[in-house]
Amino acid sequence: MALTPPAKEHPYSHLIETLKDDTTKFFNPQKLNDPRYDKLPLSIRVLLEAAIRNCDGFHTKEADVENILDWQQQQDKTEVPFSPARVLLQDFTGIPAMVDLAAMRDAVAKHGVDPGLVNPKCPTDLIVDHSLQIDYSKCAIQNAPNPGGGDGPNQSQGPSRRGSQCGGQRGSCSKASCSDPPASPGRPAAVQQIENTPLLCPFHLQPLSDTETAVKNQELELGRNKERLEFFKWCSKAFKNVNVVPPDVGAVHQVNLEYLSRVIQVADGFVYPDSVVGTDSHTTMINGLGILGWGVGGIESEAVMLGQPVSLTLPRVVGCKLVGSINPLTTSIDIVLGITKHLRQAGIAGKFVEFFGAGVSQLSAPDRTTIANMCPEYNATVSFFPVDQVTLRHFKKTNFTEEKLELLEAYMRAVKLFQSYDELTEEPQYSEVIELNLNSIVPHVSGPKRPQDRVAVSRMKEDFQSCLDEKVGFKGFHISKEKQDTCVPFLHCGQEYQLAHGSLVIAAVISCTNNCNPSVMLTAGLLAKKAVEAGLVVKPYIRTSLAPGSGMVTHYLNTSGVLPYFSQLGFEVIGYGCATCVGNTAPLPDAVVDAIKQGDLVACGVLSGNRQFEGRLCNCVRANYLASPPLVVAYALAGTVGIDFEKEPLGVTSEGKEVYLRDIWPSREEVQQTEEDTVISSIFKDLRGRMEKGNSLWNNIEYPDSVVFPWNHRSTYIRPPSFFSKLSKEVPPPQSIENAHVLLFLGNKVTTDHISPAGSIARASAAAKYLLSKRLTPREFNSYGARRGNDAVMTRGTFASIKLQNRFIGKPGPKTLHIPSGQTLDVFEAADRYQRDGVPLIILAGKDYGSGNSRDWVAKGPYLLGVRAVIAESFEKLHKKQLVGMGIMPLQFLPGDSADSLGLSGKERFTVAMAQPGGPSPGQRLTVETSQGKSFCVTALLDTEMDVTLFRHGGHLRYVARTLL
């Protein structure tokens, strides 16, 4: 793997101790006898232990240990290495990482090096969870088109499978047939149906397996992703240290929490803290269990897999002190969004957050992981909850043996990584402390376009009205007063309905953020139960879905008896994995789409996730709100977000009785009792068995038996990327960027959603043209995520967002100006022309370039488009690192400067001098000259010497490959 020095005695061998069993050894930082250790935040203590244990004088030096120990003085100044215990990949970002490693085997083999040496040195788990699409939903198997376009999967089958026009739609036929016995007085027929019959389709009264919807979706998932899954199966057998978790087991963050998390690792006779870096932004969720972990790009994760440490500047650590008592009616999502807003306003970008104070003990382990999961939304690197008694109680439920729990507690106490709120101990010294009273948090939703824009539920109706009034922006839609009362009638399944501004058309309880927390899911289920018992229904045209994070969630919903009531309201389990959250929502009924367009309506979606950028769920749904699962159900019942729950009823029963939310909202005591009765260790045992067993479809997949992957050059899923073309053993000399054209002229808040392709492939896109040239039909396009292993598709999908605001064009869309010809082209087509003419490219941007999810294609895509540098007013920290990791220079305007203040039109040609010996140095100012005679300075955002090294090599992949050579 990476070059290592000759073996010698460990420089910190004098810190080795054994636990009481006299067999398990560990490095005890307390034996340094340094008073600074007790003052360190606990998250920094984890970094220190890793540096001590991995100190080899090469990747990690004694000076690094001293710098971490001197954190109080070195924070925000000094770069240190961190070697995590494991790497976590999900398939969307994991497949390009594995494809790159397979391609690296080819590259080193061409230089005469054994390709079998290319293996992850760090244990790597790859979870296949992001390829699920909702082709089938509701209780009946419906014939929804593939989100990639084209006819549905069952077109060739007869009416018995396709059903009538309303087949599979809630309310498409009567909830009780003529032959059904009459309901008892005061007892709704729907309730008697649930209690007195086997599980039936509540619309057609046909016996239906409760797993049929999920199975059908899984069959299509495995069918359309056969090539990818064959490649994953090959990876699990060809590479050492790779564990692949097959489809239909669970979402990556759920699997990480429920199956892979260990808190402590034991290897080679040593015990040490568990830690992880992952290619999913939800990796931070694991910090809720006292396991240090955060999201990185695919490029960085590949380097860690090959034995390179993560390089980070010692972070500032913000102590978040929780005080006060939680309001009984407040859910964990309310707490999450309250803390999110509080911390975002505190300006903690790029910092560690560590929670302490008596209020922490009131938060369950699921509450903590939910809070930790949201830290990307307030731009913290991690949100760390130290291990305490609550953590131990949680793992006692998840089948940790008593022996393992004793070892865990003994070790964590020995190295002072255990937090006790009953003992009087010295609090760590934080960079700063923020105090939050939990009693001040009231129920909120978040939206309509950004997760940080929170709205108190009590003000939701008023706030939505103000959004209609305000000019177009992060909160506004600018609907004229005379059009705000527009109502559009339409027919659905033979019945007339009306849509207005604020009407709900998507309601999704999905896997992100909250499904790890049984209390909120059970609250939603109990609310559904009480709603059905009260005789309430959800309008049949609303696209409802329930995508649990794992089988555990379905298990306890079923055990608690609330799952049939979810189904009765239309919230069917559609499968396991990311679906609605990544844009894989099944199309809305045509009549609904037509009505929205006819009235230019601001239709709404409500989901229990943590991402809802405008247009992400569905192009015609402009307002999207994040909410807790019970509020998703509540708004689905109301059919609109324009409701005051205190003053207006959710609905009216067939007897004319008004039902308010307070009438059916379950009490905190009821939820807690149900949770105690259902969320038990047997659930985790069942989940563990399911993961280890896999499924028959996955187990029967064939794979090639070879050291190097036999690429199928006709494949449109898996292709060897061109990152290693013309790879030399020697590092090339630094080169300036000369006479570059601007590919894109962008404004503020360009997110990774704008840059990196996700969701379905539009029929008119450059990627679609490529796939059509390969003789694929639109129904075979699949999604960008599924084709992440094909650089030709992903490059064409880069900057293909319909929401991209390019100042060259003046309106949203994936277009740009080809400056030499004056033509407006697809971004890829313009870049392709520039590359054929040998013209380097740059991007001009405003503030916060690259905010959002961590994705490797936000750097790989621009690199393959020919982009050499991005000049922006500011960058999101992780994205800046990703650009460097692909050999793209992030250049920042000097304070007060911008493209506008400098009078740049973007049509100039730009030259950046970087050819000095050794290349740019960290933080160096460089001069940019334009063809119009203007000159200005920018800062090279290379933070460390490692950044300089990576940039000189042309990125992380080439650096690692040259290390092997």
N, C-alpha and C positions, 0 to 999 in steps of 0.2 A: 504494500500500500504506500503510504507516504514515507519519505525518507526518515529514518530514525537513527540516532547516534548509538554507539556501542553501549551495551548494557553496563550499568554501574549501580552502586548502592543508591537506594532512594534517598534524596537529600532530607526527607522528613521521616525517615524510618524511626526516629526517636519519639515520634508522636503516636506510634502504633500501640494500641491497647487491645485487650480482649474483654468481651462481655462475660457475664457470670458463668456461661456455659464453658468457658475456657477454650472454645474452638473457633468462635466467630470473632474476627479481628476488625478493627476500624481505626481510622486516623482521627485522633481527638485534638481538635484545634485548641482546646482549653489548656493543653500541655505546653502551648507556646508561652503560657504565663504572662500574657500581654493584656493589660486592662482594657485595651481598645476593643477586644473581642466582645465583651459583655455589652458594649454600647452599640454594636452593629445591629441594624435591622436584621430580622431573621432571614429574609430573602438574600441579603448580602452574605450571611453566614453560609448559605448553600453554595454561592459562588466561591467563597473562600475554601470550603471543604473540597470542592471539585478541583480547584487549582492546586491545593496541597497534594491530593491523591494522584493527579495527572502530571505533576511536575517532573519533566524529563530533561530540562535544560535546553529543549529545542522548541517545541510548540508552546510549552508553558515553562516559564523560568521562575527562579526564586524571587526575582524582582517583581513578577506579577503577583505572587503571594503577598509580598510586602505592600504593594500598591492597594490590593483589596483590603488588607488589614488596616491600611491608612485611609480608608474610604472617606472619612470626614473631610480630609484635605484634598483627596484626589477625585472626588465626584465631579462629573462633567468635564474632567480634564484629561484623564488617563485611559488609554485603551488596554483592555485585558482580554485574555482568551477564556472561553467557557466550553468545556466538553460535556455535553448532556449525556444522560444514560441511554437514551434511545431517540429514534426519529419516527415521526408519525406522518403518513401520507394518506390522502384520500385520492380516489381514482382520477378525478378531473385534473388535479395538479400532480398526482403521483405518476400518471402514465408518461408525461413528458420526461420526468426524472428518470424513470426506468428505461425509456427509449434512449435517452442520452447515455445511460450507462451501457446499454447494449451497443450503441454506436461507438462508444469509447472502446469497447472490446475490439471492434473492427479496426479502429484507428491504431491502437497499440500493437495489434497483430501485424499490421502493415509495416511496423518498425521492428518486427522480430521479437516482440515481447509477448510472453504467455498471456493470452486474453483471460485465462482463468484467474489471473491476479486481480482483475477488476471485480471486486466484491464489496458490498457495504461492510466496513469494519465495525461500524456502530449498529447494533440491532435495530432493524427497521420493520415497522408494521404498516401494511398497506390495506386500507379498508375500501372495498368497492361499494360505494353508497350513493354516488352522485349521478348515476346513469338512469335512475328511475324516472319515468314519465307517466303522467296520469292519462292512460288511454281508456281505462275503464274506471268508472266511479259510480256513485249511488249504490242502491241495492241490486239493481239489475245490470247485466253486462251491456253497456251502451256502446254504440259504434262511433265514438269520437274520433275525428281525424288525427293522424300523427301530427304533433306540433310542427314537424318539419314540412308539412303540407301534404297534399294528395288525398286519395281516398282512404277510408278507414280500413283497418286490418281485416274486416270480415265482409268486404263488399261482395265477394263471390258467394257468400252463404245466403240462404233464403230468409224469408221474413221471420221465421221462427228464431233466428239469431239476431237479425237486425232489429226486429221489433217494429212497431208502428212509429209514427213520427214522434210520439211522446215516450216511446219505450225507454226505460231507464231514467226518466225524468220524474222528480218528486211531484206528486199530484197529477201524474199523467192519466191515472184512472182512479176510481174511487178507493178510499182507504178500507172500505168494507163492501163486500159483494152483496147482492140481493139476498143470498142464502144465509148470510151471517146472522146469528141470533142477535136480537136487540140488546143494546147496552142496558145494564142495570141503572136504576135511577141514581143520578149523581156520579156515575162512573163512566168516563169517556170510553167509547168503543176501542180507541187506540190502546188504552191501558189494558183492557181485558184481552186484546189481541196479544200483547206482549206476555201477559201473565199466564194465559191459558192455552197457548199453542206453541209448537216448535218454532224455531226461527224461520219466519216467512218473509218473502218480499212484501213489504207493507203496501205496495202499489198494485201488484198482480196476485197476491196471496198464493204464490208458488213457493214450495219448499226451496230454500237456498242455503248453501253452505256459507257460513260467515267468513270463510277464507277465500271464496271464489274470486272476489274482486282482486285481492292481493295476488292470488296465484296467476290470474290472467295477466296482470301487469308484470309479474315476474317472468312469465313465459316470453312475453314480448321483449322485456329488458334483455334477457339472455339471448333471444334470437337476433335482435338488431345489433347487439354488441358482441357477437360471437368472436370476431377477430381480436378485439381488445381482451376478452376474457381468456382466449387461448394464449395471448401474450402474457397476461398476468399469471396464468397457470405455469407457463414456461419460466417466468421469473422466480416463482416460488420454488421451483426445482433446480434451476440453473445457478442461481445466486445463493451464496451462503448468507446467513443472517437476515433473510427476508421471510416474513410471515404475511401471507395474504389472507384477509378475512373476506369470504365470498359475499356475493349479493344477497339481499333479503335477510341480513342479520341485524343491521342497524346502522344509524348515521355515525359518522366518524367520531364526533365528540361524545356520543353516547357510549360507543364501544370503548373508547379511551377511558371513560369514567367507570364503566361497569365491569370491564373485563381486563383491560391492560394496565390500569393504575395499580401501583404496588406500594407507594409511599416510601418504601425502602427497597433497594436492590441488594441481592446477595450473589456475588460472583468471585470465584477464585479464593474463597475463604474470607472475603471482606464484605462488610455491610456498609452501605452508603446511601445517601438520599436519592430517591427516584427523581428524574428530571427529564424534560422532553422538549424538542423543537419540532414543529409540524408545519406542513404546507397548507393547513386550513386555518382560517382566521379564528376559528372557535377553539384552537388549541389552548388558548388562555383559560378555558373553562376549568382545566385541571388544577389551576391554582387554588380553587375553592377547597381542595382536599389537602392543601399543604404541599403540593407537588409543583415545583417551579417549572414553568413552561410557557412558550410563546410562539407565535407564528413567524415563519420566515419564508422567503421565496424558494421556489424549487431549486434555484441555482445554489443557494446557501445550503439547503438541505442535502443536496447531492454531495457537497464538499464535506459536510458532517458525516454523511454515510461512509465516505472514503477516509475518515480519520482526521479530518481537519477540524480544529475547534471553531466555534462561533467567535467572531471578534466583535466586542462591544465596548463602547465608552462607559466607564463606571457611571451608572445612572444616579440621578437624584431620587431619593425615596421619600414619598409623601405618606406620612402616617395619617390614616383616616380613622378618627376616634368616633366610635358609635356609642351614643348615650340614649337614655329614654327607653320607653316601652313601645312595642308595635301595636298599632290600632288593630283590634280584632277583625275588622272588615278589610284590611289592607292585604293584598296578595303579594307574593314575592316579586311579581312583575312590577307592581307599583313601587316596591322598594328598589328594584333594579333601575327603573326609569328615573326615580327620584335621585338615586346616587349618581346615575349617568349625567343628569343635568347639573347636579351640584359639582361634580368633578370636572365636567367640560367647562363650566364657568370659571373654575379655579385655574385653568390653564396648565394642565399637567402633561402636555404632549411629550412623548418620549421618556416619561418617568416611570419608575416602579411605584405602585400604590400598595401599602401594607395596612391591613385592618387590625385595630386593637380597641380596647375599651370594653366595659361590661356589657354593652349592647351586642357585641359579637356573639356572646353565648346564647342569645335568643334566636339566632339564625341557624336553621338546620343545615346539614351538609348540602342538600339540594338547593336551598336558598343561596348558599355561598357560591356554588358552582354557577348558578344562574347570574349572579352579580359579576363573577369573574369573567363570564362569557362575553359580557358587554364592554369590556375594557377597550376593544378596538374603536368603539363608538365615541369614547371620550379621549382616544388617542394615547392612552397609557400603554406601556409595553406589557406589564402584567398587573393584576390585582390579586395580591397574595394574602391568603388566610392561613396563618400558622396552624399546625396540628395541635388539637386540644382534645378534651374529653368528648366533645360532640363528634369529632372526626373518628375517634375510636369506636363510639357507639354505632356510627354509620357502617364502619367496616365489619363490625360484629354481625350486622344484618346481611352483609354481602359475602358470607362464607369464608371470611378470614378465620383461620383456626386460632384457638386460644394461645397456642405456642407462637404463632406469627404475630398476634397482637402483643404478647408479652415482649417479644424481640423488638417490635416496632417501638413500643413505649420506652423500653429500657434504652435503646439506642438514641432516640430523639431526646430523652432527658439527659443522657450522658454528654451529648454535644450541644445542649441548650437550644434545641430546635423545637421544644415542646412548650406550648403556651398554657399557663394556668392562671385563671382569673380569681382563684381563691387564695393563692399564695401572694404574699407581698414581695414582689421582685422589682428590680430596677427596670423601668421601661427603656427600650432602645432610644437612641437619639436619632431622630429623623431630620431630613433636610427641612421639612416644614410639617406642621400638623393642621389638619382640617377637621373640625368637629361637626357632626351631624346628629340632630335629635330625631330618632326614628318616629317619634310620635307626631312629627310635623308632616309626615308623608301621607297623602290622600290618594285615592284611585285616579290614575291618569291613563290616557292613550297618547300615542305619539304620531305626528304627521301634520299635514297630508303628504309631504314629499320627503322629509328627512327624519331620521330617528331621534335627533336631538331636539326637535320642536314638540315639546310636551304640552298636552292640553288636559286640564282637569275635567273629568267626566261630567262634573256638574256644569261646566261651561262649554261642553262640546257643541251644542246647538248654536249658541251664540258665536263661538269661534268659527264654525263652518260658514256661517253667514258672513262673517268678516272676511273670510278667505274668498268668497264670491265677489265681495266688493273691492278687495285690494287689487292693485295692478299685478301683472304676471311676475312672479318671483318665487322665492322659496316657500311662501305661504299663500300667495294670491293667484286667482284665476281670471280676474277682471271680467266678470259677467255683468252686463249692463242691467240696471234696475228693472227695465221693462221685460227682460228675458229671465229674470230670476224665478219667476213663478211658472215657467214653462212646464207643462206636463204632456208626455207623449204616450198615447194609448197604443197597445200592441197585443197581438194574440199569441198565446203560448199554450199548446196542447188543447186548443179549442176554447180557451177561456181568456177573457180580456183582463189585462193588467195595465198599470200606468207606471212610467218612470219619470222622475223629476230630479233636479239637482240634489245630490246627497243620497240618492237611492243606492242600496247595496246590491252588488251583483257578484261579488266574490267574498266568501267567508271561509277561511282556511285555518284549521288547527293543525300546525305542522311541527316538524322536528326541531326547529331552531329554538334555542334559548330556554324554553320552559318545560319541555316534556321530560326533562330529568327530574322535575319537581313534582312528585305525586300529588301534593296538596292542590296545586292549581288545576291539574287535569281532573282530579276527583271533584273539585268544586264545579268545574264545567260539566262533568257528567251528572252530578247531583242536580245542577241547575236544569240540565236537559230533562232529567227524570221528572222534576217538579213541573216543568213546562208542559210535558206530555200529559201528566196527570191533571193539569189545569185545562187541558184542551187546546193549547196553543200549537200552531204549525209555522213552518218556514215556507215562504213563497217558493214555488217549484222552479222558478227560473234562476234563482241564486245558486251560483256554483259553489257548493259546499264540499269540503273534503276533510278527512282526518288522516294525517300521515304521522303516526307515532315515531319517536326516535328509535325505538327498538321493540322487540317482542315483549319485553318486560312491561312496557306501558300497556299494550293490548291485554297482557295477562292480568294486570291488576284492575284495569277497567272492566274486564269480563268477570273477574272474581268478585268485584264489588257490586256487580249487577247493573252498572250504568251503561254498558256498551249498547244494548238493544235500544235504549232511549236516544243515544247519539244517532244511531241508525234511523230511528223513527223520524228524526228531524232532518235527515239527509246527510249527516256526518258519518259516512262510511269509511272504514279503514281501506285506503287505496294502495297501501304498500309501505315499505320501509326505506327511507332515504330522503334526500333533498328533492323536492318537486316544485311546488308553488314558489318556494323561496328563491330558486334559481331560474325562474321564468318558464318552468315546464307545465304550466297550467293548461288544461284542456280548453279548447276554444269555447267561448260563450255561445249560447244559442243565437242563430242569425237574426231572429226577431229582436233580441235584446240589443245586439250590435247596431242594427238598423235604427232602432229607436234612439239610442245614444247619439248616433251621428245626425239623425234628423233634427233633434232638439239641441245639438251641440251641448249635451249635458255633461256635467261633472259627476260622473258615476264613481262609486266608491268600492274599495276592497278593504276588508279588515282581516288581519292575520296575526297569529301569535308567534311571529318570528322576530328578527332583528334587522331586516333589510327591507326597505320599501321605496327605493328611489322611484321617481315618477316614470311610469311606463314599464317598470320592471315586471309587474305581474301580468299585465296585458296592455297592449298599446292604447286601447280605447278607455282604459280605466285611469283617470288622471289623479284621483285622490285616494291614497292608500294609507291606512292607519295600522300601527302596531298596537296590540292590546293583549291583555291576559286571555287565556282560553275561555274563562266564563264570560268575559265581555264580548268575545267573538260570537259566542252563542247568543248572548243578549241582543247584540246588534243584528244578527241574522233573524232573530224572532221579530225585531222591530221593523226590519226591512229598510232602514234608513239610518244615517248618522245624525240627522237633524231631529234629535229627540232629547227632551229633558226627562231623564228617568224618574226624577222626583215628582214631576207634575203630570207626566203623560204616561198612559198605559203602554205596555209592550204590545198588547193586542186585546181582542175581544173574543170570548168563547162563543160557541154556537148558540149558547143560551143568552148571549148579550152581556155577559159579565166582563167588566174591565179587569185586566190583570196587570199589576204593576211589578217592576223588577223586585221591589222589596218583599213582595208576596211570595216569591219563589227562590230568592237568594238563600243558599244554605248557610247555616250558622257555622262559625269557626269550630265550635265543639263537635258538630256533626261531621265536618270534614276531617278533623283530627281523629275521631273515633273510627271513621271509615278507613283512613290511612293506616291506623294501627292494626285493623283487622285484615287488611289486604296486602300491604307492602311488607312482606316478610322475607326471610332468607331463602325460602323455597323458590321465590320468584327469580332471585339471582342464580340459584342453582339451575333452574330451568333454562335461563338465558345462557349460562356457561355451557350447558350440554348442547344447546342449539348451535352455538358458535363452533364448538369443537366437532360437531357432527356435520355441519355444512348442510347442503341440500343435494338431492339426487341429480338435478340438472347440472350443477357445478361439478359434482364428483365425476360425472360422465364426460366432461369436456376433455378432448384429446389435446396433447401439446407435443411440440417437437423435442426430441432428446438430443441436444447438441450444446456445445460450449458457447458458440456464437449463434446469434439468432438468424435463422434462414429467412431473410426478408422476402416478402412477396411483393414484387414491384408493381403488381396490379392492384395492391391494396389501397383503399382510400381511407383506412383507419390508422395504419401503422406504417411509417416511413422513416428511413434513417435520415436524421436532420443534417444540415450542411455545416454545423458548427465546427467540425474538425477537418473540413476541407483545407488542403494546403498547410496542414499542421507541421511546423518545423520544430526541431529540438531546441533551437536557440530562440531567445526572446527577441522579437524584432525591435529596431530602434524607434523612439517616439516620432510621430508624424503630426504635422499641423493639419488643421482642417482648412482647406483652401477653396475659395469661391463656391461656398455651399449655397444651395437654394433652401428656402423655407418650405417644408412640406405642409405644415399646419400652423395657423396663427390662432391660438386659443386664448380664452379668458381665464377667469378664476374658477376654482373648485372643479377642475377636471378630475373625475374619479376613475378608478380602475375599471368601473363598469363602462365608461366611455372608451377606454383604451383596449381592454382585453375582451375578446369575444366570449359571450355566454348566452345561454338560451337557444332558441330555435334559429335556424339558418333561413333568412329571408329569401324569397324566390328570385328577387331582382339583385341580390348581392353578388359581389365578386366571388365569394366562396361558392355560391349556388352555380354560377357560370362554370366554375372549375369542375364541380361535381357533375353537372350536366354534360360536360365534355368527356367525363368518364362513363357516360351512358347510364347514370343513375336517374331515377325519377324523383320528383320532390318528396314523395312519401318515404323514400329511402335516405333522405338527407341526414336524418337523426339530428342531434344537437351539436353545438360547438364543443361542449364539454366532452361528449363522446368521441369527438374527432381530435382531441388535444394531442394525440400521438402523430398527427399528420401536419407537418410544418407548412405544407402548401395551403391547407385549409385555414390554419390559424393565422398565417401571415395575411391572407386575404380578408380574414375577419377582424384584423387589428384596426381600430378606429372605425369600425363598421356600425357603431351605435346610431340609432335614429335620433338620439338626443344630443349628439355631438354638435357643439356650437363653434363652427369655424368662421372666424371673422372674414376670411376670404370670400365666403359664400353669403353670409348674412341671414341664414335661416338654418334650423336644425337639420342634420342629415349627414350621412357618411360620404361627403363629397369634399373636394378641394380644388384649388386652381393650379393647373399646370402652367407655371409662369412663362416659360419660353413661348408656348403656343397660344396662351390665353384661354385654353379650353377648361371647362369644368368636367372633372373626371372622378370616378371612384378613387378613394385614397390609394388603394393598391395599384390601380392602373397608372396613376400619376407617378408613384414611387418606382414602378417598374420601368417607366420611360426614363426617369432620371438615372436609374442604375444602368440601363443599356447605354446611356450617353456618358457614363462615368462621372456623374455629378454627385458629390456628397450632399447629405441633407441634414438640416437641423429643424428643431421645433421651437417656436416662441410661445410662451405661456405666461399666465398671471400668477396669482397666489394659490397655494395649496395644491400644486400639481401632483397627481397620483394618490389622492386620498382614497380610502376604502379598503377592500379586501386585499390580502397579500396574494398576488398571482405572478407566476414566473413569465407568462406571456405578455405582461405589460412591459417587459424589457426585451424578451426574445422577439416579439412581434416587431417593434420598432427597429431592432437590430437587423432583422432580415429584410425590412423595408429600406435599409440603407441609412438609417438615422445615426449620425455620429455624435450629436450633442443635443441637449435640451437646455434652452436658456429660459429661466422662469424667475418670478419674483420670490417664490418660496416653494419647497418640496415637502411632501410627506416623507418622514424619515425612512421608513422601510422601503418605499419605492426608490428613493435616492440610492440606497444600498443596492437595490436590484439593478438599477441602471449601470452602476459601477461593475456589478457582477457580470454584466454582459459586454463590458467594454465601451459603454456609452457614457460620455462625460456630462454630469449634471453641473450646469453653470448658473450661478445666481446673480441677478442684477444687484448692484450695490444699493444700500438703503436709500430710499427716495427715488431710485431710478425704476423705470418700467419702459416697455415698448412705446407706450404713448408719450411719456415725458421726454423720451429721446427722439421722438418724431419718426419712429420706424414704421414703414408701411408693410413690411414683410416681403416686399417684392425685390428688395436689394439682394445682393450676393454677399455672403459673410465669410471672413477669414479669421480663424482663431489660431494664434501662434502657440504651438506646444512642442516644438521640435528641439528645445534646449536639452542638453545632456541630462540624462536621468529622468526626463519627463517632468510633468507638473509635480509640485510638492504639496503636502496637505495645506489646505486653506490658501493656496497661492492666488494672487490676482493675475488675471490674464487680460490681454488687450484684444478686443474684437474690432475689426475694421470692416466697413461696408463699401460696396462698389460706388456709393454716392458720396464717398469722402468722409463719412462720419466715423468717429472712433470713440469707444467707451470701454470701461473696465468691468469685468465680472469676476466672481470668486469661484474657483474650482472647488466643488464640494467633495473633496477627498479628505476624509476626516483623519485617517490613520495611514501609517506606512503600508499596512496590509492593503488598504484601498489603492494606493499608488502601485503596489506590486500587481494587484489584480488588473488594474487598468492597463498597465504596460503589457501584460500577457494577452490582453484582449478578452478578459473575463475569467470567471471562476473555472469554467469547464476546461479551457485551454491550460490554465494554471495547473489544475489537478492532473490532466493528461501529461503535461510536460514533467510533472513530478514523478509520474510512473515511468516515463522514458529515461 
